[in-house]
Amino acid sequence: MTATVLDFDRVRLALDGNVATLVLNHPEVLNAVSTPMLAGLMAACDAIEDPAHDVRCVLLTGEGRAFCAGANLQGRGGAQGAAVPRNRRAGATLETEYHPVLRRLRDLRDRAFLITLADTGLRVHEACGLRRGDLDWNEGRAIIIGKGNKQAVVRFSQRSLQALRDYLSARARLDGGSGRPLAALPLFARHDKGAGKKIKPITTATGRNIVAARVEQILGFEAAGTITPHSFRHYFVTRVLQASGNLKLAQELARHTNIAVTQRYAHLSDDELDKGYYEAFEDKP
């Protein structure tokens, strides 16, 4: 099958089966991407995202220079063997990797999102639905509408608050230019071409994808699926129980209606059981 070649400003796109090759036509400016080149790259990404092309692998190269980077959209290594999450589209992969501002915002957002899940016990849909105005920074807590349409108070740790400050500080210019009250803006926003300059909330699916992508990035492809958003809630309840030993406290903080649900997390290790037994029966007064 003959490859389809599309020419954009300073960018050439070759579509050959499921493989798309992006060629930067001016390698002398590869390390200083110009506005025309960026516009051409975004136009090429639009073509890659067209379902009719069924692109599964993207290669980026420059004419006349030993430069090549690749990303396989199914999760295997590209030209440099770097794995990327399987749920990313071609355009999303390129935009994240080659747009430093978006990449930094996504990194800070994802870090704040994961720490928030771990330290608050929020369910993923609850975290995704938070607005900036929901959080009382002085008290370190937020009032949410949780499971069963019930109002609840959720507490934030100092490290989660600091991670959120870092993220929102980097996002300040976007928020300020939105024309909307800051309190009405989502706490966790999208940072992709589809959102543009608008501040749109992430969806529950995006929240799950953040967890999946970061697990693969940190632990490797073989760890995919071993840690889910609910794993962070499990960590939260277990941490409270280990620190306090108070089942009722853990139930209230986790917002479990039935304490039997909380009891599932009240398992003790063999070492903890041994320690408790010997303290009770073997220690001399």
N, C-alpha and C positions, 0 to 999 in steps of 0.2 A: 504494500500500500504506500502511495506517495505521500510524503509529509506535506502538511499545509503550512505555509509560511506567511506570517502577518508582520508588517513593518509598522512600528510606532516611532515616535520621536526618540532617537538614540537607543531604542530597544527593538530587537527582532525576536519574534516568537515563532518557534517551529513546533507544530503538533504532529506527532507520529504515534498513532495508536493511543495508548494510555499514558504516553510520556510527553511532557511539555518541556522544551528547552528554551530558556530565556538568554539571549545574547546581548550584552551591553556593547553597543557599537562604538563607543568611545572609551577604550580602556585607559587612556591617559588621565581620565577624570574619575576612575573607579573609586579612589579613596576620598573624593569630594563630590558626592552625588549632587547634581544640579537640579533645579526645579523642573526643567524640561525632561530630564531623565526620570525623575520621580513620577511625573505625570504619565510618561510613557509606560513606566513599570506598573502603575495602577491600572492603566488601560489594558495592559496585557493580563493583569490579574483578573480583570472583569471577563476577558475572553476565556481564561482558564476555568473560571467558575461556571461557565455555561454548561449545563448538564449534558448538552448534545455532544460535548467533547469527551466526557467521561475520563477526565485526567486523574491519574492515581499517583504519578510521580513527577516532581518538578526538579529540573536542573538549572542552575544559574551559572553562567560563564561569561568571560569577556574576551573579545577578539584580540589576538596579538599579545596576550599576557597569560602566564601560567596561573590562572585563577579559576577555580571551579568549586561550587558548593551544591550539595544536593539534599533533598528531603523526600523520603518516601511516605506518601500519605497513608499507607497501610500499617505503618509502625516499624518497618525494617529500615536498616541504615541506607542512606543515600550515597552520593559520591564520596563523602567523607565518613560514612558509617554512622552518622549521628541519628539516633532514633527520635522520632517525634510522635506525639499522641495520635492514635489512629482516628480519632474523631475530628481532627482538624481538616478543613477544606484547603485546597491549594492556595487560594488568595489569602486566607487567614494565616496560613503558615508563613508565606512570604512577608505579609504585612507585619507580623509579629517579629520575625527575625531581622528585618531590614528597616524597621522604623523605630529608632532608639527611644523616642518619646513614648510611643505606645507600649513598647516593650517594658520600659521602666514603670509606667503606670500599672501595667498588668502584673509585674513582679511585686510591686508594693501592695496592690489590691489583694493578690492571691495570698501573700504572707499575712496580711491583716485578717483576711477571711478565715484562713486555717486556724490562726491563733484564737480568733473569736469563737469558732466552733468548739475548740478544745477547752477554753476557759469559761464559757458561759453555759454550756449544755443546750444551746439553741438547736432546734431542728433546722435542717438545711433550708426549708422553705421559709422559716421564720427569719433566718439571717438574711436571705435574699430580699425579703420584703421590708427590711428596716429602712427608715428614712433618717436623715441627719437630725431632724428635730425630735426623734424618739429618744435620743441619748442625752441624758443629763451628765455632762462632763464633770461637774462638781461632785455629784453624788456617786458617779461611776455606776449608773444603772439606767435601764430603759424599761418603759412600760410597753408591753406588746399585747397583741391579740393572738393567743396561741391555739393549741389544739382544742377542738370543741367550742371554738369561738369564745374562749374565756380570757379575760384580762389577767395579765401576770407581770410581775416585776422580775427582771433579769439583771444580774449583777455582772460587772465587767472587771477583770483584773487590771493591774497597772500595766502589765506587758501588753495586754490587748488594747488598752487605751493608747499606749505609745505607738503601737503599730498602726492604729487608725489615724493618729495625728500625723505620722509620717506620710501615710497614703493621701490623706485629705490636703496636706500642705502641698504635695506635688500636684494635686488636682485643682488647686485654688484658682488658677487662671481660667480653667474651663468652667468651674462652678460660677465664678464671678461674671463670666460672659454669657451665662445661660438665660439671663433675664428673669429668673425665677427666685423666690425666697430660698435661702439656703436650707431652712428647716424642711422645705418640701422636697428637696432633692434626695435621691436614693443614697444610702450609706455606701453601698457597693454598686459601682456603675460599670457599664460596658465600655470597653476601649477597643473599638474595631471600626473599620471603614463604614459599616452599615449604620452605626450610631452617629458618625460624623462629629459635629461639635455639640450635639444634643446630649444631655445627661440622662441616659436611660438606665433603668435598673436591670441587673442581671436576673435571669430566670433561674428556677430551680434546676433545670437541666444544665445551665452554665455552672451553677454551684457544684453539681456532681462532676462535671467535666474538669473543673479546677482541681478537685481532689484527685481524680484519676490521673490527670496530666502531671501533677506534682509528685504523686507517688511513683510514677514511671520515671520521672526525671531524677529523683533522689535515690530510689531503691532499685531501679532497673526495670526492664520490660517484664521480667519474670514475676515481679510483685504486683502486676496489674490485677485489680479486682480483690486484692487481699485487704485493702483498707478502703472503707467507704465513708460517706459523711456520718453514718450512724456509729462508726468506730470512734469518732471523736466524742460523741455523746456517751458511749460506753466508757471511754477514758475519763470523762468528767465525773460520772457517778462513782467509778472505782476510786478515783483520786479523793473525792470527798469522804468516802467510806474509810479509806485507809488513813486519812488524816484525822478524822473525828471519831470513827467507830460508831457514829450515830445514824441509825437507819432512818429515823424520822426526819432528820436534817437533810439527808440525801434525797429522800422522797420529795420534800418541799422544794429543794433547789432544782431538782430534775423535773418538777411539776408532774409527777406520776399520780394519777387518780387513785390507783390501787397499790398499796405498799408491797403486794406480792410481786409486782413488776420490779420494784427496787431490789427486792430480796434476791433476784437472779444475779445481781452484781455482787452480792455479799459473800462470794466464795473466798476462801482463805487458802494460801499456799501451804504445802506440807511443812515448810520451815516455820511459818507463823503458828500452825497447829502444834508443832513440837515445842516451840517456845512457850506457848500458853499452857501446855500440859505440864512441862517441867517446872514452870513458875508456880503452878498450883499445887503440885504434889512432891516435888523434889527439893525445892528451895527451903533451906532451914531458916527459921526466924532468927 
